[in-house]
Amino acid sequence: MNAKRPMIAVLTGAGISTDSGIPDYRGPQGLWHKDPSAQELVTIGPYLRDPEVRRRSWLLRGEAGALGAEPNAGHRALVELERSGLPLRVLTQNVDGLHQRSGLTARKVLELHGTAREVQCAGCRVTGPMEAVLARVGAGEADPPCRECGGILRPRTVMFGEALDPVVLQQADAIAKACDLFIAVGTSLQVYPVAALPQIALESGARLVVMNAEPTPFDEAADEVIREPISQALPELVRRLVREPS
Ligand code: ZN
């Protein structure tokens, strides 16, 4: 048996959370494809400029009920992978917090696009729970202001028109460089800079597994491409890795 345990990096996108009832907004069946004006609700310019956009945004968030979503078998498979003792880091494009909710150690999860479970003031930068703000919306405040400074509150996510946090991105690059196996799950790998991560991993000698329903630009370069539904395929892949890590 090989003494060195391979370091595994898992990049997750919208596809891992669809079985938890969270729609893939960008996908062909997604909200932004069907109704491009919905994208305005998560675009920084209109959001900060227009109280009506914020009012619609809070309302939609309350109705979508994403905070109540539960992790599925795909999320739980990664918890099993962590418990097996193999060194693991999860990089996620999702803002739903379901990896942490499933029991994965929080410091092992890097949220590339932030989290929709928290809000941040655009003025004084104070953060707080999304739940409390949605409760204020439910109680009749159409666009709840920051209680510290009266500023505009926003989800603590990376919106369209904003760059990813350079510190987070640097950490992601370092993980992609260091890993021995890079698994991309439920992501189209088409949006940069996140799409550069599997390239970095490949260039650093890692093996690449792509698990996605639709083709990705990395299918040719991948050692393995898996098209089966994630909540079945990921538990199977994890069982295989735990049995024979290398
Ligand atoms: Zn404030």
py3Dmol code that shows the C-alpha trace and the ligand (Angstrom):
import py3Dmol

protein = """\
ATOM      1  CA  MET A   1       0.000   0.000   0.000  1.00  0.00           C
ATOM      2  CA  ASN A   2       1.215   3.444  -0.942  1.00  0.00           C
ATOM      3  CA  ALA A   3       2.193   5.448   2.138  1.00  0.00           C
ATOM      4  CA  LYS A   4       1.505   8.821   0.599  1.00  0.00           C
ATOM      5  CA  ARG A   5      -2.169   9.623   0.660  1.00  0.00           C
ATOM      6  CA  PRO A   6      -3.265  11.580  -2.390  1.00  0.00           C
ATOM      7  CA  MET A   7      -4.623  15.065  -1.818  1.00  0.00           C
ATOM      8  CA  ILE A   8      -8.051  15.455  -3.377  1.00  0.00           C
ATOM      9  CA  ALA A   9      -9.562  18.757  -4.531  1.00  0.00           C
ATOM     10  CA  VAL A  10     -13.255  18.773  -5.406  1.00  0.00           C
ATOM     11  CA  LEU A  11     -14.719  21.706  -7.308  1.00  0.00           C
ATOM     12  CA  THR A  12     -18.507  21.836  -7.067  1.00  0.00           C
ATOM     13  CA  GLY A  13     -20.992  23.837  -9.107  1.00  0.00           C
ATOM     14  CA  ALA A  14     -24.759  24.226  -9.371  1.00  0.00           C
ATOM     15  CA  GLY A  15     -25.220  20.607 -10.506  1.00  0.00           C
ATOM     16  CA  ILE A  16     -24.507  19.182  -7.042  1.00  0.00           C
ATOM     17  CA  SER A  17     -27.332  21.214  -5.494  1.00  0.00           C
ATOM     18  CA  THR A  18     -30.126  20.709  -8.044  1.00  0.00           C
ATOM     19  CA  ASP A  19     -31.230  17.546  -6.213  1.00  0.00           C
ATOM     20  CA  SER A  20     -31.636  19.736  -3.122  1.00  0.00           C
ATOM     21  CA  GLY A  21     -34.199  21.797  -5.038  1.00  0.00           C
ATOM     22  CA  ILE A  22     -31.854  24.690  -5.821  1.00  0.00           C
ATOM     23  CA  PRO A  23     -32.159  25.512  -9.529  1.00  0.00           C
ATOM     24  CA  ASP A  24     -29.180  25.993 -11.806  1.00  0.00           C
ATOM     25  CA  TYR A  25     -29.901  29.606 -12.754  1.00  0.00           C
ATOM     26  CA  ARG A  26     -27.352  29.645 -15.546  1.00  0.00           C
ATOM     27  CA  GLY A  27     -28.266  26.307 -17.138  1.00  0.00           C
ATOM     28  CA  PRO A  28     -30.386  25.860 -20.269  1.00  0.00           C
ATOM     29  CA  GLN A  29     -33.504  25.431 -18.103  1.00  0.00           C
ATOM     30  CA  GLY A  30     -32.354  28.135 -15.709  1.00  0.00           C
ATOM     31  CA  LEU A  31     -34.127  31.303 -14.677  1.00  0.00           C
ATOM     32  CA  TRP A  32     -31.546  33.586 -16.264  1.00  0.00           C
ATOM     33  CA  HIS A  33     -31.874  31.820 -19.589  1.00  0.00           C
ATOM     34  CA  LYS A  34     -35.645  32.067 -19.596  1.00  0.00           C
ATOM     35  CA  ASP A  35     -35.911  35.535 -18.088  1.00  0.00           C
ATOM     36  CA  PRO A  36     -32.737  37.577 -18.641  1.00  0.00           C
ATOM     37  CA  SER A  37     -34.200  40.478 -16.622  1.00  0.00           C
ATOM     38  CA  ALA A  38     -33.908  38.254 -13.520  1.00  0.00           C
ATOM     39  CA  GLN A  39     -30.143  38.491 -13.867  1.00  0.00           C
ATOM     40  CA  GLU A  40     -30.442  42.189 -12.996  1.00  0.00           C
ATOM     41  CA  LEU A  41     -31.368  41.143  -9.461  1.00  0.00           C
ATOM     42  CA  VAL A  42     -27.864  39.797  -8.932  1.00  0.00           C
ATOM     43  CA  THR A  43     -25.927  42.393 -10.933  1.00  0.00           C
ATOM     44  CA  ILE A  44     -24.122  44.902  -8.759  1.00  0.00           C
ATOM     45  CA  GLY A  45     -24.851  48.106 -10.762  1.00  0.00           C
ATOM     46  CA  PRO A  46     -28.651  47.862 -10.937  1.00  0.00           C
ATOM     47  CA  TYR A  47     -28.757  46.377  -7.424  1.00  0.00           C
ATOM     48  CA  LEU A  48     -27.034  49.343  -5.790  1.00  0.00           C
ATOM     49  CA  ARG A  49     -28.722  51.916  -8.029  1.00  0.00           C
ATOM     50  CA  ASP A  50     -32.346  50.827  -7.952  1.00  0.00           C
ATOM     51  CA  PRO A  51     -34.420  50.210  -4.788  1.00  0.00           C
ATOM     52  CA  GLU A  52     -37.017  48.434  -6.949  1.00  0.00           C
ATOM     53  CA  VAL A  53     -34.393  45.870  -8.033  1.00  0.00           C
ATOM     54  CA  ARG A  54     -33.521  45.276  -4.363  1.00  0.00           C
ATOM     55  CA  ARG A  55     -37.181  44.961  -3.410  1.00  0.00           C
ATOM     56  CA  ARG A  56     -37.680  42.275  -6.095  1.00  0.00           C
ATOM     57  CA  SER A  57     -34.429  40.596  -5.113  1.00  0.00           C
ATOM     58  CA  TRP A  58     -35.381  40.239  -1.407  1.00  0.00           C
ATOM     59  CA  LEU A  59     -38.877  39.091  -2.333  1.00  0.00           C
ATOM     60  CA  LEU A  60     -37.586  36.415  -4.699  1.00  0.00           C
ATOM     61  CA  ARG A  61     -35.065  35.235  -2.100  1.00  0.00           C
ATOM     62  CA  GLY A  62     -37.800  34.873   0.506  1.00  0.00           C
ATOM     63  CA  GLU A  63     -40.037  32.954  -1.915  1.00  0.00           C
ATOM     64  CA  ALA A  64     -37.249  30.695  -3.222  1.00  0.00           C
ATOM     65  CA  GLY A  65     -36.729  29.376   0.321  1.00  0.00           C
ATOM     66  CA  ALA A  66     -33.137  28.345  -0.480  1.00  0.00           C
ATOM     67  CA  LEU A  67     -32.148  28.708   3.195  1.00  0.00           C
ATOM     68  CA  GLY A  68     -34.381  25.738   4.017  1.00  0.00           C
ATOM     69  CA  ALA A  69     -32.755  23.453   1.416  1.00  0.00           C
ATOM     70  CA  GLU A  70     -31.242  20.216   2.696  1.00  0.00           C
ATOM     71  CA  PRO A  71     -27.988  18.577   1.527  1.00  0.00           C
ATOM     72  CA  ASN A  72     -28.405  15.526  -0.745  1.00  0.00           C
ATOM     73  CA  ALA A  73     -26.493  12.285  -1.302  1.00  0.00           C
ATOM     74  CA  GLY A  74     -23.851  14.131  -3.353  1.00  0.00           C
ATOM     75  CA  HIS A  75     -23.002  16.482  -0.479  1.00  0.00           C
ATOM     76  CA  ARG A  76     -23.040  13.598   1.999  1.00  0.00           C
ATOM     77  CA  ALA A  77     -20.631  11.588  -0.153  1.00  0.00           C
ATOM     78  CA  LEU A  78     -18.008  14.314   0.312  1.00  0.00           C
ATOM     79  CA  VAL A  79     -18.486  14.133   4.083  1.00  0.00           C
ATOM     80  CA  GLU A  80     -17.757  10.399   3.840  1.00  0.00           C
ATOM     81  CA  LEU A  81     -14.670  11.172   1.800  1.00  0.00           C
ATOM     82  CA  GLU A  82     -13.459  13.557   4.499  1.00  0.00           C
ATOM     83  CA  ARG A  83     -14.159  11.001   7.245  1.00  0.00           C
ATOM     84  CA  SER A  84     -12.112   8.398   5.370  1.00  0.00           C
ATOM     85  CA  GLY A  85      -9.065  10.460   6.328  1.00  0.00           C
ATOM     86  CA  LEU A  86      -7.955  11.293   2.793  1.00  0.00           C
ATOM     87  CA  PRO A  87      -6.729  14.906   2.616  1.00  0.00           C
ATOM     88  CA  LEU A  88      -9.601  16.846   1.044  1.00  0.00           C
ATOM     89  CA  ARG A  89     -10.428  20.401   0.075  1.00  0.00           C
ATOM     90  CA  VAL A  90     -13.713  21.484  -1.474  1.00  0.00           C
ATOM     91  CA  LEU A  91     -13.881  24.525  -3.716  1.00  0.00           C
ATOM     92  CA  THR A  92     -17.449  25.554  -4.439  1.00  0.00           C
ATOM     93  CA  GLN A  93     -19.087  27.946  -6.844  1.00  0.00           C
ATOM     94  CA  ASN A  94     -22.307  27.514  -4.886  1.00  0.00           C
ATOM     95  CA  VAL A  95     -23.520  30.072  -2.369  1.00  0.00           C
ATOM     96  CA  ASP A  96     -26.034  27.766  -0.666  1.00  0.00           C
ATOM     97  CA  GLY A  97     -23.831  26.651   2.240  1.00  0.00           C
ATOM     98  CA  LEU A  98     -24.944  23.027   1.790  1.00  0.00           C
ATOM     99  CA  HIS A  99     -21.428  21.557   2.102  1.00  0.00           C
ATOM    100  CA  GLN A 100     -21.077  22.971   5.615  1.00  0.00           C
ATOM    101  CA  ARG A 101     -24.674  22.049   6.407  1.00  0.00           C
ATOM    102  CA  SER A 102     -23.973  18.449   5.368  1.00  0.00           C
ATOM    103  CA  GLY A 103     -21.267  18.240   8.023  1.00  0.00           C
ATOM    104  CA  LEU A 104     -18.108  18.934   6.052  1.00  0.00           C
ATOM    105  CA  THR A 105     -15.518  20.771   8.174  1.00  0.00           C
ATOM    106  CA  ALA A 106     -16.047  24.470   7.430  1.00  0.00           C
ATOM    107  CA  ARG A 107     -12.360  25.297   7.027  1.00  0.00           C
ATOM    108  CA  LYS A 108     -12.062  22.693   4.290  1.00  0.00           C
ATOM    109  CA  VAL A 109     -14.637  24.503   2.159  1.00  0.00           C
ATOM    110  CA  LEU A 110     -13.610  27.481   0.056  1.00  0.00           C
ATOM    111  CA  GLU A 111     -16.619  29.498  -1.131  1.00  0.00           C
ATOM    112  CA  LEU A 112     -15.450  31.029  -4.404  1.00  0.00           C
ATOM    113  CA  HIS A 113     -18.598  33.103  -4.851  1.00  0.00           C
ATOM    114  CA  GLY A 114     -19.300  33.870  -1.185  1.00  0.00           C
ATOM    115  CA  THR A 115     -22.424  32.790   0.671  1.00  0.00           C
ATOM    116  CA  ALA A 116     -26.112  33.650   0.388  1.00  0.00           C
ATOM    117  CA  ARG A 117     -26.578  32.689   4.029  1.00  0.00           C
ATOM    118  CA  GLU A 118     -25.122  36.040   5.051  1.00  0.00           C
ATOM    119  CA  VAL A 119     -25.684  39.661   4.155  1.00  0.00           C
ATOM    120  CA  GLN A 120     -23.173  42.484   4.101  1.00  0.00           C
ATOM    121  CA  CYS A 121     -23.651  46.248   4.262  1.00  0.00           C
ATOM    122  CA  ALA A 122     -22.411  47.964   1.097  1.00  0.00           C
ATOM    123  CA  GLY A 123     -21.487  50.946   3.290  1.00  0.00           C
ATOM    124  CA  CYS A 124     -19.889  49.873   6.583  1.00  0.00           C
ATOM    125  CA  ARG A 125     -19.214  46.221   5.481  1.00  0.00           C
ATOM    126  CA  VAL A 126     -20.794  44.741   8.628  1.00  0.00           C
ATOM    127  CA  THR A 127     -22.099  41.212   8.054  1.00  0.00           C
ATOM    128  CA  GLY A 128     -25.078  39.343   9.489  1.00  0.00           C
ATOM    129  CA  PRO A 129     -27.364  36.384   8.870  1.00  0.00           C
ATOM    130  CA  MET A 130     -29.586  36.423   5.750  1.00  0.00           C
ATOM    131  CA  GLU A 131     -32.357  34.817   7.784  1.00  0.00           C
ATOM    132  CA  ALA A 132     -32.774  37.912   9.953  1.00  0.00           C
ATOM    133  CA  VAL A 133     -33.023  40.206   6.943  1.00  0.00           C
ATOM    134  CA  LEU A 134     -35.586  37.968   5.221  1.00  0.00           C
ATOM    135  CA  ALA A 135     -37.581  38.049   8.463  1.00  0.00           C
ATOM    136  CA  ARG A 136     -37.570  41.870   8.258  1.00  0.00           C
ATOM    137  CA  VAL A 137     -38.767  41.611   4.632  1.00  0.00           C
ATOM    138  CA  GLY A 138     -41.510  39.234   5.743  1.00  0.00           C
ATOM    139  CA  ALA A 139     -42.540  41.751   8.412  1.00  0.00           C
ATOM    140  CA  GLY A 140     -43.034  44.449   5.799  1.00  0.00           C
ATOM    141  CA  GLU A 141     -39.667  46.140   5.149  1.00  0.00           C
ATOM    142  CA  ALA A 142     -39.357  46.097   1.348  1.00  0.00           C
ATOM    143  CA  ASP A 143     -35.637  46.980   1.318  1.00  0.00           C
ATOM    144  CA  PRO A 144     -34.235  46.665   4.854  1.00  0.00           C
ATOM    145  CA  PRO A 145     -31.352  49.064   5.488  1.00  0.00           C
ATOM    146  CA  CYS A 146     -28.241  48.323   7.571  1.00  0.00           C
ATOM    147  CA  ARG A 147     -29.047  48.808  11.262  1.00  0.00           C
ATOM    148  CA  GLU A 148     -25.541  50.144  11.968  1.00  0.00           C
ATOM    149  CA  CYS A 149     -25.303  52.879   9.332  1.00  0.00           C
ATOM    150  CA  GLY A 150     -28.508  52.904   7.249  1.00  0.00           C
ATOM    151  CA  GLY A 151     -26.572  51.656   4.193  1.00  0.00           C
ATOM    152  CA  ILE A 152     -27.698  49.208   1.511  1.00  0.00           C
ATOM    153  CA  LEU A 153     -27.690  45.546   2.529  1.00  0.00           C
ATOM    154  CA  ARG A 154     -26.737  42.892  -0.003  1.00  0.00           C
ATOM    155  CA  PRO A 155     -26.103  39.151   0.013  1.00  0.00           C
ATOM    156  CA  ARG A 156     -22.453  38.307   0.818  1.00  0.00           C
ATOM    157  CA  THR A 157     -22.056  36.789  -2.650  1.00  0.00           C
ATOM    158  CA  VAL A 158     -20.041  37.753  -5.692  1.00  0.00           C
ATOM    159  CA  MET A 159     -22.557  39.433  -8.001  1.00  0.00           C
ATOM    160  CA  PHE A 160     -22.299  39.869 -11.754  1.00  0.00           C
ATOM    161  CA  GLY A 161     -20.072  42.853 -12.416  1.00  0.00           C
ATOM    162  CA  GLU A 162     -17.862  42.062  -9.413  1.00  0.00           C
ATOM    163  CA  ALA A 163     -14.520  40.273  -9.296  1.00  0.00           C
ATOM    164  CA  LEU A 164     -13.862  37.229  -7.139  1.00  0.00           C
ATOM    165  CA  ASP A 165     -12.050  37.898  -3.880  1.00  0.00           C
ATOM    166  CA  PRO A 166      -8.353  37.774  -4.884  1.00  0.00           C
ATOM    167  CA  VAL A 167      -7.364  36.121  -1.590  1.00  0.00           C
ATOM    168  CA  VAL A 168      -9.921  33.347  -2.082  1.00  0.00           C
ATOM    169  CA  LEU A 169      -8.832  32.896  -5.686  1.00  0.00           C
ATOM    170  CA  GLN A 170      -5.183  32.661  -4.653  1.00  0.00           C
ATOM    171  CA  GLN A 171      -6.076  29.941  -2.136  1.00  0.00           C
ATOM    172  CA  ALA A 172      -8.012  28.086  -4.853  1.00  0.00           C
ATOM    173  CA  ASP A 173      -5.025  28.260  -7.215  1.00  0.00           C
ATOM    174  CA  ALA A 174      -2.744  26.884  -4.491  1.00  0.00           C
ATOM    175  CA  ILE A 175      -5.118  23.969  -3.825  1.00  0.00           C
ATOM    176  CA  ALA A 176      -5.362  23.187  -7.560  1.00  0.00           C
ATOM    177  CA  LYS A 177      -1.544  23.190  -7.760  1.00  0.00           C
ATOM    178  CA  ALA A 178      -1.073  20.977  -4.715  1.00  0.00           C
ATOM    179  CA  CYS A 179      -3.709  18.310  -5.338  1.00  0.00           C
ATOM    180  CA  ASP A 180      -3.077  14.866  -6.845  1.00  0.00           C
ATOM    181  CA  LEU A 181      -6.654  14.390  -7.978  1.00  0.00           C
ATOM    182  CA  PHE A 182      -9.012  17.154  -9.100  1.00  0.00           C
ATOM    183  CA  ILE A 183     -12.710  16.282  -9.340  1.00  0.00           C
ATOM    184  CA  ALA A 184     -15.033  18.792 -11.026  1.00  0.00           C
ATOM    185  CA  VAL A 185     -18.644  18.079 -10.054  1.00  0.00           C
ATOM    186  CA  GLY A 186     -21.732  19.680 -11.581  1.00  0.00           C
ATOM    187  CA  THR A 187     -19.973  22.616 -13.170  1.00  0.00           C
ATOM    188  CA  SER A 188     -19.808  23.565 -16.848  1.00  0.00           C
ATOM    189  CA  LEU A 189     -16.176  24.762 -16.413  1.00  0.00           C
ATOM    190  CA  GLN A 190     -16.873  27.595 -18.807  1.00  0.00           C
ATOM    191  CA  VAL A 191     -16.687  30.664 -16.601  1.00  0.00           C
ATOM    192  CA  TYR A 192     -13.291  32.121 -15.782  1.00  0.00           C
ATOM    193  CA  PRO A 193     -11.434  32.453 -13.494  1.00  0.00           C
ATOM    194  CA  VAL A 194     -12.896  29.287 -11.935  1.00  0.00           C
ATOM    195  CA  ALA A 195     -12.507  27.406 -15.239  1.00  0.00           C
ATOM    196  CA  ALA A 196      -8.731  27.894 -14.952  1.00  0.00           C
ATOM    197  CA  LEU A 197      -8.563  25.665 -11.855  1.00  0.00           C
ATOM    198  CA  PRO A 198      -8.683  22.261 -13.625  1.00  0.00           C
ATOM    199  CA  GLN A 199      -6.075  23.559 -16.080  1.00  0.00           C
ATOM    200  CA  ILE A 200      -3.779  24.488 -13.185  1.00  0.00           C
ATOM    201  CA  ALA A 201      -4.318  21.046 -11.657  1.00  0.00           C
ATOM    202  CA  LEU A 202      -3.528  19.266 -14.940  1.00  0.00           C
ATOM    203  CA  GLU A 203      -0.395  21.349 -15.481  1.00  0.00           C
ATOM    204  CA  SER A 204       0.728  20.427 -11.976  1.00  0.00           C
ATOM    205  CA  GLY A 205       0.400  16.722 -12.770  1.00  0.00           C
ATOM    206  CA  ALA A 206      -2.934  15.952 -11.118  1.00  0.00           C
ATOM    207  CA  ARG A 207      -5.449  13.515 -12.534  1.00  0.00           C
ATOM    208  CA  LEU A 208      -8.778  15.041 -13.540  1.00  0.00           C
ATOM    209  CA  VAL A 209     -12.256  13.604 -13.178  1.00  0.00           C
ATOM    210  CA  VAL A 210     -15.181  15.515 -14.727  1.00  0.00           C
ATOM    211  CA  MET A 211     -18.657  14.690 -13.441  1.00  0.00           C
ATOM    212  CA  ASN A 212     -21.271  16.716 -15.285  1.00  0.00           C
ATOM    213  CA  ALA A 213     -24.457  15.996 -17.214  1.00  0.00           C
ATOM    214  CA  GLU A 214     -23.392  18.219 -20.125  1.00  0.00           C
ATOM    215  CA  PRO A 215     -20.065  18.193 -21.983  1.00  0.00           C
ATOM    216  CA  THR A 216     -17.353  20.527 -20.671  1.00  0.00           C
ATOM    217  CA  PRO A 217     -14.237  21.993 -22.355  1.00  0.00           C
ATOM    218  CA  PHE A 218     -12.138  19.654 -20.159  1.00  0.00           C
ATOM    219  CA  ASP A 219     -13.709  16.339 -21.184  1.00  0.00           C
ATOM    220  CA  GLU A 220     -10.892  15.554 -23.642  1.00  0.00           C
ATOM    221  CA  ALA A 221      -8.144  16.260 -21.110  1.00  0.00           C
ATOM    222  CA  ALA A 222      -9.884  14.402 -18.278  1.00  0.00           C
ATOM    223  CA  ASP A 223      -8.817  10.928 -17.122  1.00  0.00           C
ATOM    224  CA  GLU A 224     -12.456  10.090 -16.559  1.00  0.00           C
ATOM    225  CA  VAL A 225     -15.752  11.700 -17.561  1.00  0.00           C
ATOM    226  CA  ILE A 226     -18.920  10.744 -15.679  1.00  0.00           C
ATOM    227  CA  ARG A 227     -22.349  11.754 -16.987  1.00  0.00           C
ATOM    228  CA  GLU A 228     -24.583   9.906 -14.512  1.00  0.00           C
ATOM    229  CA  PRO A 229     -26.683  11.883 -12.005  1.00  0.00           C
ATOM    230  CA  ILE A 230     -24.413  13.311  -9.305  1.00  0.00           C
ATOM    231  CA  SER A 231     -26.348  12.059  -6.299  1.00  0.00           C
ATOM    232  CA  GLN A 232     -25.715   8.496  -7.541  1.00  0.00           C
ATOM    233  CA  ALA A 233     -22.349   8.889  -9.259  1.00  0.00           C
ATOM    234  CA  LEU A 234     -20.554  10.837  -6.527  1.00  0.00           C
ATOM    235  CA  PRO A 235     -21.241   8.308  -3.738  1.00  0.00           C
ATOM    236  CA  GLU A 236     -19.998   5.565  -6.131  1.00  0.00           C
ATOM    237  CA  LEU A 237     -16.833   7.492  -6.964  1.00  0.00           C
ATOM    238  CA  VAL A 238     -16.181   8.154  -3.258  1.00  0.00           C
ATOM    239  CA  ARG A 239     -16.554   4.460  -2.413  1.00  0.00           C
ATOM    240  CA  ARG A 240     -14.031   3.679  -5.142  1.00  0.00           C
ATOM    241  CA  LEU A 241     -11.568   6.317  -3.885  1.00  0.00           C
ATOM    242  CA  VAL A 242     -11.819   5.168  -0.290  1.00  0.00           C
ATOM    243  CA  ARG A 243     -11.140   1.573  -1.404  1.00  0.00           C
ATOM    244  CA  GLU A 244      -8.179   2.419  -3.612  1.00  0.00           C
ATOM    245  CA  PRO A 245      -7.073   6.009  -3.048  1.00  0.00           C
ATOM    246  CA  SER A 246      -4.280   6.068  -5.615  1.00  0.00           C
TER     247      SER A 246
END
"""
ligand_1 = """\
1
ZN
Zn -23.750 49.578 7.398
"""
view = py3Dmol.view(width=600, height=400)
view.addModel(protein, "pdb")
view.setStyle({"model": 0}, {"cartoon": {"style": "trace"}})
view.addModel(ligand_1, "xyz")
view.setStyle({"model": 1}, {"stick": {}})
view.zoomTo()
view.show()
